[in-house]
Amino acid sequence: MQIAQDTVVVIHYTLKDDAGATVDTSDGGDPLAYIHGNGNLVPGLENALEGKRAGDKVSVKILPAEGYGDYDKGLVQRVPRRSFKGVADVRPGMQFQVQSEQGPRSVTVTSVAGDMVTVDGNHPLAGKNLNFDVEVVEVRAPSEEELAHGHVHGPGGHHHH
Ligand code: ZN
């Protein structure tokens, strides 16, 4: 069976940056299971996997436009320390959920200077090339329940109790 719209796809993957450092990998853990063509993976990776079969290996470099988007300086903001109510110690690397016009957004604290905190709302991989090595483990039709839920059940997917 080939990977196509709404097929259940199970993959092992390794993501590296342009310097060859591993950013993320399923190696040593469960493979990733997803329903193809529903925006679960970045567009460039879904495009590269289209039409592949179990056992196929894919290596692809994905540019930011097909990955996590370009780095947007407008998403970097300085906010007063006092807006972090209830957080005793704001430090670089901490992540917070904030409300934005596009809904909830995750921001990362990048620096703290005196009473001002700089936060960055970009995805950590925004503006970066994504170098994926993927092995297709399984391709199968979804169950009606999986299609209705929009996610895969069982190994690598969701477990309902
Ligand atoms: Zn479900």
Backbone and ligand atoms as CSV (ligand in chain L), in Angstrom:
chain,resi,resn,atom,element,x,y,z
A,1,MET,N,N,0.850,-1.194,0.000
A,1,MET,CA,C,0.000,0.000,0.000
A,1,MET,C,C,0.889,1.248,0.000
A,2,GLN,N,N,0.481,2.226,-0.798
A,2,GLN,CA,C,1.254,3.468,-0.898
A,2,GLN,C,C,0.698,4.532,0.051
A,3,ILE,N,N,1.592,5.413,0.480
A,3,ILE,CA,C,1.161,6.533,1.319
A,3,ILE,C,C,0.332,7.505,0.480
A,4,ALA,N,N,-0.883,7.759,0.937
A,4,ALA,CA,C,-1.798,8.673,0.245
A,4,ALA,C,C,-2.675,9.340,1.301
A,5,GLN,N,N,-3.504,10.259,0.845
A,5,GLN,CA,C,-4.400,10.981,1.748
A,5,GLN,C,C,-5.126,10.020,2.702
A,6,ASP,N,N,-5.052,10.286,3.984
A,6,ASP,CA,C,-5.772,9.556,5.030
A,6,ASP,C,C,-5.279,8.134,5.295
A,7,THR,N,N,-4.149,7.737,4.727
A,7,THR,CA,C,-3.591,6.451,5.149
A,7,THR,C,C,-2.905,6.635,6.505
A,8,VAL,N,N,-2.894,5.547,7.272
A,8,VAL,CA,C,-2.121,5.534,8.519
A,8,VAL,C,C,-0.681,5.181,8.176
A,9,VAL,N,N,0.245,6.028,8.607
A,9,VAL,CA,C,1.660,5.846,8.292
A,9,VAL,C,C,2.444,5.740,9.589
A,10,VAL,N,N,3.317,4.744,9.649
A,10,VAL,CA,C,4.188,4.571,10.812
A,10,VAL,C,C,5.624,4.735,10.332
A,11,ILE,N,N,6.361,5.646,10.952
A,11,ILE,CA,C,7.738,5.931,10.505
A,11,ILE,C,C,8.697,5.963,11.682
A,12,HIS,N,N,9.944,5.606,11.380
A,12,HIS,CA,C,11.055,5.985,12.246
A,12,HIS,C,C,11.750,7.156,11.550
A,13,TYR,N,N,12.184,8.130,12.340
A,13,TYR,CA,C,12.763,9.322,11.729
A,13,TYR,C,C,13.907,9.860,12.573
A,14,THR,N,N,14.833,10.531,11.886
A,14,THR,CA,C,15.859,11.318,12.562
A,14,THR,C,C,15.911,12.673,11.879
A,15,LEU,N,N,15.890,13.714,12.689
A,15,LEU,CA,C,15.951,15.087,12.185
A,15,LEU,C,C,17.272,15.705,12.600
A,16,LYS,N,N,18.007,16.199,11.599
A,16,LYS,CA,C,19.292,16.849,11.873
A,16,LYS,C,C,19.292,18.281,11.363
A,17,ASP,N,N,20.100,19.110,12.016
A,17,ASP,CA,C,20.277,20.468,11.500
A,17,ASP,C,C,21.364,20.456,10.429
A,18,ASP,N,N,21.644,21.630,9.854
A,18,ASP,CA,C,22.607,21.683,8.748
A,18,ASP,C,C,24.029,21.340,9.182
A,19,ALA,N,N,24.296,21.401,10.480
A,19,ALA,CA,C,25.624,21.046,10.984
A,19,ALA,C,C,25.738,19.548,11.250
A,20,GLY,N,N,24.623,18.822,11.057
A,20,GLY,CA,C,24.656,17.377,11.245
A,20,GLY,C,C,24.323,16.924,12.659
A,21,ALA,N,N,23.950,17.861,13.513
A,21,ALA,CA,C,23.577,17.498,14.891
A,21,ALA,C,C,22.131,17.007,14.918
A,22,THR,N,N,21.889,15.945,15.665
A,22,THR,CA,C,20.534,15.393,15.770
A,22,THR,C,C,19.671,16.293,16.646
A,23,VAL,N,N,18.552,16.739,16.074
A,23,VAL,CA,C,17.622,17.603,16.786
A,23,VAL,C,C,16.527,16.773,17.444
A,24,ASP,N,N,16.093,15.738,16.744
A,24,ASP,CA,C,15.007,14.896,17.232
A,24,ASP,C,C,15.112,13.555,16.526
A,25,THR,N,N,14.734,12.484,17.225
A,25,THR,CA,C,14.766,11.170,16.595
A,25,THR,C,C,13.815,10.226,17.315
A,26,SER,N,N,13.284,9.264,16.566
A,26,SER,CA,C,12.473,8.215,17.177
A,26,SER,C,C,13.326,6.993,17.475
A,27,ASP,N,N,14.598,7.066,17.121
A,27,ASP,CA,C,15.528,5.962,17.320
A,27,ASP,C,C,15.564,5.566,18.794
A,28,GLY,N,N,15.416,4.294,19.063
A,28,GLY,CA,C,15.460,3.834,20.440
A,28,GLY,C,C,14.131,3.966,21.152
A,29,GLY,N,N,13.118,4.487,20.479
A,29,GLY,CA,C,11.793,4.616,21.084
A,29,GLY,C,C,10.728,4.104,20.143
A,30,ASP,N,N,9.480,4.445,20.437
A,30,ASP,CA,C,8.385,4.051,19.558
A,30,ASP,C,C,8.475,4.810,18.250
A,31,PRO,N,N,8.096,4.159,17.136
A,31,PRO,CA,C,7.990,4.928,15.905
A,31,PRO,C,C,6.825,5.919,16.013
A,32,LEU,N,N,6.781,6.844,15.090
A,32,LEU,CA,C,5.707,7.833,15.041
A,32,LEU,C,C,4.609,7.334,14.108
A,33,ALA,N,N,3.368,7.380,14.573
A,33,ALA,CA,C,2.233,6.997,13.735
A,33,ALA,C,C,1.353,8.215,13.520
A,34,TYR,N,N,0.952,8.456,12.273
A,34,TYR,CA,C,0.112,9.628,11.997
A,34,TYR,C,C,-0.805,9.320,10.817
A,35,ILE,N,N,-1.826,10.168,10.650
A,35,ILE,CA,C,-2.726,10.038,9.503
A,35,ILE,C,C,-2.278,11.045,8.450
A,36,HIS,N,N,-1.921,10.528,7.268
A,36,HIS,CA,C,-1.288,11.342,6.236
A,36,HIS,C,C,-2.265,12.364,5.639
A,37,GLY,N,N,-1.709,13.543,5.321
A,37,GLY,CA,C,-2.479,14.545,4.586
A,37,GLY,C,C,-3.372,15.397,5.458
A,38,ASN,N,N,-3.120,15.403,6.757
A,38,ASN,CA,C,-3.946,16.193,7.675
A,38,ASN,C,C,-3.140,17.233,8.439
A,39,GLY,N,N,-1.965,17.550,7.913
A,39,GLY,CA,C,-1.163,18.589,8.555
A,39,GLY,C,C,-0.505,18.144,9.843
A,40,ASN,N,N,-0.386,16.831,10.047
A,40,ASN,CA,C,0.256,16.344,11.275
A,40,ASN,C,C,1.769,16.497,11.226
A,41,LEU,N,N,2.336,16.434,10.021
A,41,LEU,CA,C,3.770,16.668,9.839
A,41,LEU,C,C,3.943,17.959,9.064
A,42,VAL,N,N,5.163,18.498,9.058
A,42,VAL,CA,C,5.399,19.702,8.258
A,42,VAL,C,C,5.141,19.354,6.785
A,43,PRO,N,N,4.670,20.339,5.984
A,43,PRO,CA,C,4.276,20.061,4.598
A,43,PRO,C,C,5.379,19.384,3.776
A,44,GLY,N,N,6.622,19.823,3.927
A,44,GLY,CA,C,7.714,19.261,3.132
A,44,GLY,C,C,7.923,17.780,3.382
A,45,LEU,N,N,7.692,17.342,4.618
A,45,LEU,CA,C,7.881,15.927,4.931
A,45,LEU,C,C,6.709,15.099,4.406
A,46,GLU,N,N,5.498,15.609,4.553
A,46,GLU,CA,C,4.345,14.883,3.996
A,46,GLU,C,C,4.496,14.756,2.477
A,47,ASN,N,N,4.949,15.814,1.811
A,47,ASN,CA,C,5.148,15.756,0.361
A,47,ASN,C,C,6.186,14.698,-0.010
A,48,ALA,N,N,7.275,14.634,0.760
A,48,ALA,CA,C,8.352,13.694,0.453
A,48,ALA,C,C,7.920,12.247,0.661
A,49,LEU,N,N,6.943,12.032,1.544
A,49,LEU,CA,C,6.513,10.665,1.862
A,49,LEU,C,C,5.381,10.172,0.965
A,50,GLU,N,N,4.712,11.094,0.304
A,50,GLU,CA,C,3.597,10.751,-0.586
A,50,GLU,C,C,4.020,9.660,-1.573
A,51,GLY,N,N,3.237,8.594,-1.661
A,51,GLY,CA,C,3.509,7.539,-2.644
A,51,GLY,C,C,4.506,6.487,-2.194
A,52,LYS,N,N,5.135,6.668,-1.030
A,52,LYS,CA,C,6.115,5.689,-0.543
A,52,LYS,C,C,5.398,4.483,0.074
A,53,ARG,N,N,6.182,3.397,0.262
A,53,ARG,CA,C,5.636,2.150,0.802
A,53,ARG,C,C,6.460,1.694,2.000
A,54,ALA,N,N,5.910,0.732,2.740
A,54,ALA,CA,C,6.637,0.157,3.874
A,54,ALA,C,C,7.998,-0.339,3.408
A,55,GLY,N,N,9.036,-0.026,4.164
A,55,GLY,CA,C,10.396,-0.436,3.808
A,55,GLY,C,C,11.175,0.635,3.070
A,56,ASP,N,N,10.467,1.624,2.489
A,56,ASP,CA,C,11.170,2.697,1.775
A,56,ASP,C,C,11.914,3.586,2.767
A,57,LYS,N,N,13.074,4.084,2.304
A,57,LYS,CA,C,13.835,5.054,3.084
A,57,LYS,C,C,13.887,6.367,2.305
A,58,VAL,N,N,13.696,7.452,3.025
A,58,VAL,CA,C,13.643,8.769,2.407
A,58,VAL,C,C,14.589,9.696,3.155
A,59,SER,N,N,15.475,10.358,2.404
A,59,SER,CA,C,16.296,11.416,2.983
A,59,SER,C,C,15.931,12.702,2.262
A,60,VAL,N,N,15.579,13.723,3.013
A,60,VAL,CA,C,15.118,14.960,2.386
A,60,VAL,C,C,15.555,16.168,3.198
A,61,LYS,N,N,15.968,17.205,2.467
A,61,LYS,CA,C,16.248,18.503,3.103
A,61,LYS,C,C,15.053,19.397,2.847
A,62,ILE,N,N,14.474,19.904,3.917
A,62,ILE,CA,C,13.273,20.734,3.804
A,62,ILE,C,C,13.626,22.164,4.189
A,63,LEU,N,N,13.302,23.094,3.284
A,63,LEU,CA,C,13.572,24.503,3.554
A,63,LEU,C,C,12.489,25.067,4.489
A,64,PRO,N,N,12.797,26.174,5.169
A,64,PRO,CA,C,11.846,26.708,6.167
A,64,PRO,C,C,10.427,26.917,5.635
A,65,ALA,N,N,10.296,27.330,4.364
A,65,ALA,CA,C,8.962,27.598,3.828
A,65,ALA,C,C,8.088,26.346,3.848
A,66,GLU,N,N,8.712,25.162,3.746
A,66,GLU,CA,C,7.972,23.898,3.785
A,66,GLU,C,C,8.130,23.215,5.145
A,67,GLY,N,N,8.805,23.912,6.049
A,67,GLY,CA,C,9.033,23.364,7.390
A,67,GLY,C,C,8.266,24.174,8.416
A,68,TYR,N,N,9.010,24.804,9.337
A,68,TYR,CA,C,8.365,25.557,10.412
A,68,TYR,C,C,8.295,27.049,10.121
A,69,GLY,N,N,8.479,27.428,8.855
A,69,GLY,CA,C,8.322,28.831,8.482
A,69,GLY,C,C,9.594,29.630,8.695
A,70,ASP,N,N,9.583,30.844,8.156
A,70,ASP,CA,C,10.729,31.727,8.318
A,70,ASP,C,C,10.754,32.289,9.729
A,71,TYR,N,N,11.940,32.668,10.147
A,71,TYR,CA,C,12.081,33.302,11.461
A,71,TYR,C,C,11.486,34.704,11.392
A,72,ASP,N,N,10.572,35.004,12.308
A,72,ASP,CA,C,9.869,36.285,12.297
A,72,ASP,C,C,10.318,37.120,13.499
A,73,LYS,N,N,11.111,38.167,13.190
A,73,LYS,CA,C,11.614,39.034,14.274
A,73,LYS,C,C,10.477,39.701,15.041
A,74,GLY,N,N,9.316,39.846,14.353
A,74,GLY,CA,C,8.156,40.473,14.997
A,74,GLY,C,C,7.597,39.659,16.154
A,75,LEU,N,N,8.017,38.388,16.246
A,75,LEU,CA,C,7.521,37.538,17.334
A,75,LEU,C,C,8.425,37.588,18.562
A,76,VAL,N,N,9.491,38.416,18.466
A,76,VAL,CA,C,10.367,38.619,19.617
A,76,VAL,C,C,9.891,39.876,20.339
A,77,GLN,N,N,9.600,39.733,21.623
A,77,GLN,CA,C,9.064,40.867,22.365
A,77,GLN,C,C,9.758,41.018,23.703
A,78,ARG,N,N,9.823,42.283,24.156
A,78,ARG,CA,C,10.307,42.539,25.515
A,78,ARG,C,C,9.090,42.864,26.355
A,79,VAL,N,N,8.966,42.163,27.447
A,79,VAL,CA,C,7.821,42.376,28.332
A,79,VAL,C,C,8.333,42.588,29.754
A,80,PRO,N,N,7.558,43.349,30.547
A,80,PRO,CA,C,7.995,43.594,31.921
A,80,PRO,C,C,7.986,42.303,32.745
A,81,ARG,N,N,8.934,42.206,33.617
A,81,ARG,CA,C,9.055,41.068,34.526
A,81,ARG,C,C,7.755,40.825,35.292
A,82,ARG,N,N,7.054,41.891,35.630
A,82,ARG,CA,C,5.850,41.751,36.466
A,82,ARG,C,C,4.718,41.030,35.731
A,83,SER,N,N,4.803,40.895,34.399
A,83,SER,CA,C,3.731,40.182,33.702
A,83,SER,C,C,3.815,38.664,33.894
A,84,PHE,N,N,4.907,38.191,34.494
A,84,PHE,CA,C,5.021,36.761,34.807
A,84,PHE,C,C,4.551,36.519,36.243
A,85,LYS,N,N,3.266,36.720,36.447
A,85,LYS,CA,C,2.707,36.588,37.799
A,85,LYS,C,C,2.843,35.149,38.287
A,86,GLY,N,N,3.262,35.029,39.518
A,86,GLY,CA,C,3.311,33.698,40.120
A,86,GLY,C,C,4.527,32.881,39.741
A,87,VAL,N,N,5.408,33.455,38.919
A,87,VAL,CA,C,6.644,32.742,38.576
A,87,VAL,C,C,7.780,33.392,39.359
A,88,ALA,N,N,8.340,32.646,40.276
A,88,ALA,CA,C,9.322,33.229,41.190
A,88,ALA,C,C,10.616,33.598,40.477
A,89,ASP,N,N,11.014,32.770,39.539
A,89,ASP,CA,C,12.341,32.928,38.951
A,89,ASP,C,C,12.267,32.717,37.441
A,90,VAL,N,N,12.161,33.820,36.687
A,90,VAL,CA,C,12.082,33.709,35.230
A,90,VAL,C,C,13.494,33.592,34.666
A,91,ARG,N,N,13.742,32.512,33.937
A,91,ARG,CA,C,15.089,32.256,33.409
A,91,ARG,C,C,15.043,31.944,31.923
A,92,PRO,N,N,16.130,32.241,31.200
A,92,PRO,CA,C,16.198,31.870,29.783
A,92,PRO,C,C,15.951,30.375,29.598
A,93,GLY,N,N,15.209,30.037,28.538
A,93,GLY,CA,C,14.908,28.641,28.253
A,93,GLY,C,C,13.538,28.214,28.746
A,94,MET,N,N,12.942,28.991,29.675
A,94,MET,CA,C,11.603,28.647,30.160
A,94,MET,C,C,10.589,28.922,29.063
A,95,GLN,N,N,9.554,28.060,29.006
A,95,GLN,CA,C,8.505,28.243,28.004
A,95,GLN,C,C,7.184,28.563,28.676
A,96,PHE,N,N,6.426,29.454,28.031
A,96,PHE,CA,C,5.126,29.843,28.548
A,96,PHE,C,C,4.100,29.840,27.420
A,97,GLN,N,N,2.846,29.597,27.782
A,97,GLN,CA,C,1.748,29.753,26.828
A,97,GLN,C,C,1.212,31.176,26.970
A,98,VAL,N,N,1.062,31.888,25.861
A,98,VAL,CA,C,0.458,33.213,25.911
A,98,VAL,C,C,-0.692,33.256,24.912
A,99,GLN,N,N,-1.625,34.168,25.140
A,99,GLN,CA,C,-2.723,34.363,24.197
A,99,GLN,C,C,-2.272,35.337,23.121
A,100,SER,N,N,-2.530,34.988,21.853
A,100,SER,CA,C,-2.235,35.927,20.778
A,100,SER,C,C,-3.471,36.003,19.895
A,101,GLU,N,N,-3.433,36.876,18.892
A,101,GLU,CA,C,-4.577,37.007,17.987
A,101,GLU,C,C,-4.830,35.707,17.227
A,102,GLN,N,N,-3.783,34.870,17.077
A,102,GLN,CA,C,-3.935,33.592,16.379
A,102,GLN,C,C,-4.193,32.441,17.357
A,103,GLY,N,N,-4.558,32.761,18.586
A,103,GLY,CA,C,-4.800,31.704,19.566
A,103,GLY,C,C,-3.594,31.497,20.459
A,104,PRO,N,N,-3.631,30.430,21.281
A,104,PRO,CA,C,-2.522,30.212,22.207
A,104,PRO,C,C,-1.209,29.975,21.471
A,105,ARG,N,N,-0.159,30.529,21.977
A,105,ARG,CA,C,1.145,30.428,21.333
A,105,ARG,C,C,2.178,30.146,22.414
A,106,SER,N,N,3.145,29.325,22.062
A,106,SER,CA,C,4.202,29.006,23.007
A,106,SER,C,C,5.360,29.968,22.785
A,107,VAL,N,N,5.837,30.587,23.843
A,107,VAL,CA,C,6.987,31.481,23.734
A,107,VAL,C,C,8.107,30.978,24.638
A,108,THR,N,N,9.328,31.289,24.243
A,108,THR,CA,C,10.501,30.878,25.014
A,108,THR,C,C,11.214,32.123,25.513
A,109,VAL,N,N,11.563,32.134,26.786
A,109,VAL,CA,C,12.348,33.236,27.337
A,109,VAL,C,C,13.774,33.131,26.797
A,110,THR,N,N,14.251,34.214,26.166
A,110,THR,CA,C,15.610,34.173,25.621
A,110,THR,C,C,16.599,34.968,26.458
A,111,SER,N,N,16.121,36.012,27.158
A,111,SER,CA,C,17.030,36.711,28.062
A,111,SER,C,C,16.250,37.483,29.116
A,112,VAL,N,N,16.897,37.714,30.226
A,112,VAL,CA,C,16.320,38.493,31.313
A,112,VAL,C,C,17.332,39.559,31.678
A,113,ALA,N,N,16.907,40.827,31.607
A,113,ALA,CA,C,17.814,41.926,31.937
A,113,ALA,C,C,17.056,42.908,32.816
A,114,GLY,N,N,17.422,42.943,34.090
A,114,GLY,CA,C,16.748,43.838,35.021
A,114,GLY,C,C,15.273,43.491,35.106
A,115,ASP,N,N,14.422,44.476,34.847
A,115,ASP,CA,C,12.984,44.265,34.934
A,115,ASP,C,C,12.376,43.819,33.607
A,116,MET,N,N,13.212,43.655,32.584
A,116,MET,CA,C,12.662,43.309,31.274
A,116,MET,C,C,13.049,41.877,30.868
A,117,VAL,N,N,12.052,41.194,30.312
A,117,VAL,CA,C,12.242,39.815,29.856
A,117,VAL,C,C,12.013,39.784,28.348
A,118,THR,N,N,12.931,39.167,27.617
A,118,THR,CA,C,12.746,39.007,26.178
A,118,THR,C,C,12.210,37.607,25.908
A,119,VAL,N,N,11.094,37.555,25.171
A,119,VAL,CA,C,10.502,36.267,24.809
A,119,VAL,C,C,10.447,36.146,23.282
A,120,ASP,N,N,10.571,34.910,22.808
A,120,ASP,CA,C,10.575,34.628,21.370
A,120,ASP,C,C,9.431,33.665,21.064
A,121,GLY,N,N,8.498,34.110,20.213
A,121,GLY,CA,C,7.328,33.292,19.876
A,121,GLY,C,C,7.531,32.419,18.656
A,122,ASN,N,N,8.737,32.441,18.078
A,122,ASN,CA,C,8.997,31.571,16.935
A,122,ASN,C,C,9.100,30.115,17.376
A,123,HIS,N,N,8.705,29.199,16.489
A,123,HIS,CA,C,8.985,27.785,16.726
A,123,HIS,C,C,10.503,27.638,16.809
A,124,PRO,N,N,10.994,26.775,17.710
A,124,PRO,CA,C,12.460,26.641,17.843
A,124,PRO,C,C,13.154,26.285,16.523
A,125,LEU,N,N,12.434,25.705,15.573
A,125,LEU,CA,C,13.042,25.328,14.287
A,125,LEU,C,C,12.661,26.292,13.159
A,126,ALA,N,N,12.031,27.418,13.492
A,126,ALA,CA,C,11.711,28.412,12.471
A,126,ALA,C,C,12.998,28.922,11.822
A,127,GLY,N,N,12.970,29.091,10.509
A,127,GLY,CA,C,14.124,29.632,9.797
A,127,GLY,C,C,15.234,28.623,9.576
A,128,LYS,N,N,15.027,27.377,10.013
A,128,LYS,CA,C,16.077,26.367,9.870
A,128,LYS,C,C,15.708,25.334,8.809
A,129,ASN,N,N,16.730,24.843,8.103
A,129,ASN,CA,C,16.522,23.712,7.214
A,129,ASN,C,C,16.354,22.457,8.053
A,130,LEU,N,N,15.476,21.570,7.608
A,130,LEU,CA,C,15.224,20.321,8.322
A,130,LEU,C,C,15.755,19.175,7.472
A,131,ASN,N,N,16.708,18.425,7.999
A,131,ASN,CA,C,17.273,17.290,7.264
A,131,ASN,C,C,16.733,16.005,7.887
A,132,PHE,N,N,15.774,15.399,7.187
A,132,PHE,CA,C,15.104,14.210,7.711
A,132,PHE,C,C,15.632,12.944,7.054
A,133,ASP,N,N,15.906,11.935,7.858
A,133,ASP,CA,C,16.078,10.569,7.380
A,133,ASP,C,C,14.904,9.774,7.932
A,134,VAL,N,N,14.118,9.224,7.024
A,134,VAL,CA,C,12.886,8.546,7.431
A,134,VAL,C,C,12.873,7.134,6.886
A,135,GLU,N,N,12.421,6.183,7.701
A,135,GLU,CA,C,12.147,4.838,7.227
A,135,GLU,C,C,10.669,4.562,7.442
A,136,VAL,N,N,10.004,4.174,6.360
A,136,VAL,CA,C,8.580,3.866,6.454
A,136,VAL,C,C,8.430,2.457,7.024
A,137,VAL,N,N,7.784,2.358,8.182
A,137,VAL,CA,C,7.633,1.069,8.861
A,137,VAL,C,C,6.366,0.363,8.398
A,138,GLU,N,N,5.294,1.121,8.264
A,138,GLU,CA,C,4.003,0.514,7.939
A,138,GLU,C,C,3.109,1.541,7.258
A,139,VAL,N,N,2.311,1.082,6.301
A,139,VAL,CA,C,1.270,1.918,5.693
A,139,VAL,C,C,-0.002,1.085,5.683
A,140,ARG,N,N,-1.075,1.623,6.213
A,140,ARG,CA,C,-2.334,0.862,6.229
A,140,ARG,C,C,-3.518,1.820,6.163
A,141,ALA,N,N,-4.679,1.242,5.874
A,141,ALA,CA,C,-5.900,2.040,5.870
A,141,ALA,C,C,-6.287,2.355,7.307
A,142,PRO,N,N,-6.881,3.520,7.540
A,142,PRO,CA,C,-7.320,3.864,8.897
A,142,PRO,C,C,-8.633,3.153,9.227
A,143,SER,N,N,-8.888,2.933,10.514
A,143,SER,CA,C,-10.222,2.480,10.920
A,143,SER,C,C,-11.153,3.697,10.877
A,144,GLU,N,N,-12.448,3.427,10.866
A,144,GLU,CA,C,-13.402,4.545,10.870
A,144,GLU,C,C,-13.225,5.389,12.125
A,145,GLU,N,N,-12.911,4.705,13.221
A,145,GLU,CA,C,-12.734,5.423,14.483
A,145,GLU,C,C,-11.515,6.346,14.426
A,146,GLU,N,N,-10.434,5.851,13.825
A,146,GLU,CA,C,-9.228,6.680,13.713
A,146,GLU,C,C,-9.496,7.912,12.851
A,147,LEU,N,N,-10.203,7.709,11.744
A,147,LEU,CA,C,-10.520,8.852,10.869
A,147,LEU,C,C,-11.376,9.867,11.621
A,148,ALA,N,N,-12.350,9.376,12.377
A,148,ALA,CA,C,-13.242,10.274,13.113
A,148,ALA,C,C,-12.467,11.045,14.177
A,149,HIS,N,N,-11.517,10.371,14.820
A,149,HIS,CA,C,-10.746,11.029,15.875
A,149,HIS,C,C,-9.627,11.904,15.310
A,150,GLY,N,N,-9.189,11.602,14.081
A,150,GLY,CA,C,-8.105,12.372,13.486
A,150,GLY,C,C,-6.731,11.971,13.976
A,151,HIS,N,N,-6.627,10.827,14.665
A,151,HIS,CA,C,-5.328,10.347,15.096
A,151,HIS,C,C,-5.319,8.814,15.106
A,152,VAL,N,N,-4.117,8.274,15.201
A,152,VAL,CA,C,-3.923,6.833,15.121
A,152,VAL,C,C,-4.074,6.209,16.505
A,153,HIS,N,N,-4.676,5.045,16.536
A,153,HIS,CA,C,-4.770,4.282,17.783
A,153,HIS,C,C,-3.737,3.163,17.787
A,154,GLY,N,N,-3.292,2.800,18.972
A,154,GLY,CA,C,-2.357,1.680,19.090
A,154,GLY,C,C,-0.916,2.149,19.104
A,155,PRO,N,N,0.027,1.243,18.788
A,155,PRO,CA,C,1.457,1.571,18.918
A,155,PRO,C,C,1.845,2.840,18.167
A,156,GLY,N,N,2.508,3.741,18.825
A,156,GLY,CA,C,2.946,4.981,18.207
A,156,GLY,C,C,1.873,6.039,18.134
A,157,GLY,N,N,0.645,5.662,18.484
A,157,GLY,CA,C,-0.459,6.622,18.427
A,157,GLY,C,C,-1.084,6.824,19.795
A,158,HIS,N,N,-2.368,7.150,19.803
A,158,HIS,CA,C,-3.056,7.444,21.056
A,158,HIS,C,C,-3.547,6.166,21.727
A,159,HIS,N,N,-3.559,6.184,23.024
A,159,HIS,CA,C,-4.144,5.085,23.792
A,159,HIS,C,C,-5.304,5.654,24.611
A,160,HIS,N,N,-6.494,5.154,24.336
A,160,HIS,CA,C,-7.653,5.604,25.104
A,160,HIS,C,C,-7.890,4.672,26.265
A,161,HIS,N,N,-8.352,5.228,27.367
A,161,HIS,CA,C,-8.622,4.389,28.532
A,161,HIS,C,C,-10.114,4.266,28.747
L,1,ZN,ZN,ZN,-8.950,8.305,19.403
